[in-house]
Every structure is written in C-alpha cells, then in structure tokens.
C-alpha cells in the first residue's frame, strides 16, 4: 500500500504563506512551493492561500506551469474592508475569512507573522473550525530572527506579533520544523510545543518537481579557482568574520583566486561597505572582486556551478538554509559554518571536511586549509532523503482532528461568573453563548472578546505578557470568575485584568467582535 493511501490522501490540505515562488519568493516561498508540489504529485489534494502582497505583474510562467501540472491551486487571500486594531490582526482576519468560506481538513501555516492566529484561537475555543487540524510549519519567528540577527532594539509592535506567533505554535495540533535546532530553540525559550512535534527536512527541487537531479559537469576533480560567498549580504550570514578572514590570509594564497559575492544586499550591508572592509592588500592580492546581487535562483546556481568554484557560507546561526539544500542537490562544492541547522543537513562523514567554526579564526583556518593544500574540490553528501521527508508528512496528515465536547445552548450566566459590560455597550446576541463556550473549552478564569468602536474592530491577545504594561492587551468586555473580582465591577478594566494576570489567572480573548461600544475611554486605564 502506498504511503499516500495509508495516510488518506482524500484530506484536503491548504497551505497558508505570504511567500510563494512565482509570486514573492524567499526562503519561506521556496520551501512552501516545493512541499506543496511534492505532496500534490504524490496524490494529495493541495491548495495554497497566498497572503502576501499581490504581484505587480503576471505570475512567473515557469512556476505557474509547475503548479498547474501538479494540480496545486493557488488563491490570493483578498483584503477585507474592515479596519482592525492593532493592525497586525488585519491579515489574520483576512485568512480566517477565506478559511471560514470553505474549511479544509488540514491547514499548514507558516509560523512567521502568525497568519492563522485568529482561526487557530477560535478553533481551540471550540467556536469555529472544529473539524480542521492546524499544523504550524516553522521557518523562524520574529523573535528567533531578532535573536540570531543580534538586534538589541525591538519595537513593541514586533513584540506583540511575537506573542501571537508563540501562541500559534503552542495552540497547533502539530508543529513541523526542518531542524531539531529550531525545536530546541523554541523549547529553550520556554515555549510549550504540542506533543506532535516533527522534524522533517525540506524536499529538494527534484523531489518537488520530479525532474532529474542535476549532474555536475566535468570529468574529473577540480581545484579552487574562485571563492564565492553565497547568501544574503547581512551580519548574521557571517560577512564580517569572512571579510576578516580574507584579510588575515597571506597574499600568496589569494593571488590565484577570484572573489565573488552572490546574494542580495541589505541596507546595513551595501556593496560599498563590504568593499571598504576588504583591506587594500586583499583587494590587490585576489585576481578580481565581483558582486552578483540581482540573480534569480537559476542564475545564482548556474554561476556557482562553474568549475573551480567553492561556495562559502559562514552563517552564525541557521534554521535549515536553502543555500545548503541547493549546493547539496546541485553538487556544488562548499564549506560552511557548523551552525546546528547546517550540521543537520550534511552527512556526518563530511563534517570535518566541510564545516568550520564561524569566527574569523575558524574561517581563516578553513580557507587556509583549502587554498594552501591545493585540495581538490569534492562535493558533500546530504544527511536527508526526500522520500523519508514525504513519509513523515504522511504521518502528520494522518493525525486525527482534535475532538471537542458538544456545544450546549446557553441563555444565562452561571452565578459563579460575572460579565463586565458597560451600560452603553451593545452586545451581539451570541455574546454570552460564545463567552461561556470558550470558558468551558479553555478552562480560563477570564474570557474577553473583540469590540467595535467607531467602526473599528479592536482585538486583544488576552495574555500579552510584559506588553500588558504598555497597553490593554487583555480586553474590555469579559466574563470573569466571580471569586476573582470585588463587588464593584466598575473598576477600570486594564488595571483589573492586568492584576488578575499577575496573580496567575488564565485569560483568553475571543478574536471576534461581539460587542459594539459607544464609550469613549477618557483615561488610558479605561481603554
């Protein structure tokens, strides 16, 4: 029996991503495209909801043909007409709306941006999507990106999105990460990952499209003629120690080689800055220095595949970088840092030969070894297999949807609970039923909901963490366990709910507007 038959290929799978090859591509776009194509070719019913910015022109013909041939339907997530605050909830509401229109059996959503947070939260409160399983596909959240980029200053808005990204991961039925490294990072940060957490390496282009893997040209071993830094030109990719290592090498080692940088520049690392950090001695020693900053994937790989080219990828930290997958698939010789996410992709027997410590000293030692010994270029071997990865995805899709208790009708609030509601608030007819249902399913001590004020929808994370000191992330209308509040329920909501949160109360917020409020909050604590 085929793997797809074992797992039940009839379940409709919808990927949600804001990057997709042919529309807007980067790391997330590449991996989403490849896995959706591979699964569709294996017989699954696969769609992609593209939540990124609409392309200015026609979709790239090559990728559209691949989607059509595999039977992958791609649909743009339309922008809603409502105004939502905070604004980062806006796209989440758009995604929720399109999923509500035709709920699939399985949703696979990227972690970055928490695109399905409102849908996920509603499902976990028993209010929607009760027959849908949610899988969070981890590429690296904002918190991870800022950490590995060594950023010190992070704005509150970015922290707010991080709260929802973490919640999405923790609420999911399953989590899929391409590396054990990223799973360990999340757990190290205290995140409570679901029991069904899978480590599944990405599939290659050949595994996705069915094309034969490329065969490297040439009849014999090569020697290094060209060093090519491969990757986006930014701090965390190890640019600074790489440049320092080049400057530390003896001119006689460099004089036989060309130096090339293949990757897009960033505001902090324009071409001019990189050039200025190469010493005059180094610039004069190498045969040439060139930058290729606008190549597409095919062009970059073709350039790296030239005989005598050694790719160098000295990143400080990586999750599961596409640059390594591409070099392994295209048999491009490379040396790279021993960052955990890279180390997991390279066969253990090749570690000593191709991996190094991403410091100036470590890179210098690796380059000196390659250049001074005249070592013949050899490709590294992968530590993963496309068929195994697809088999693991079958295990993910075979997981049953979470069961929810029956939904009884509720007409009144139990005496043990109190509803915090202003006299001027206009409740939705289903306000009480939704609040009680959410409390019964979640076991929360406080359940708030979204409100509409002056035609603007206001939503709340419920548990904003330290951000609760800067603004009301808890809610205004709320169902509260009576034992937790004083008889005077007219106290300002923000300090009341913040105090309950600090005391250990569990607070959840329904990301759905269930009250229209005409009240104008005169003081911040009343908001």
Order of alpha helices (4+ residues) and beta strands (2+ residues): alpha-beta-alpha-beta-alpha-beta-beta-alpha-beta-alpha-beta-alpha-alpha-beta-alpha-beta-alpha-beta-beta-alpha-alpha-beta-alpha-alpha-beta-alpha-beta-alpha-beta-alpha-alpha-beta-alpha-beta-alpha-beta-beta-alpha-beta-beta-beta-alpha-beta
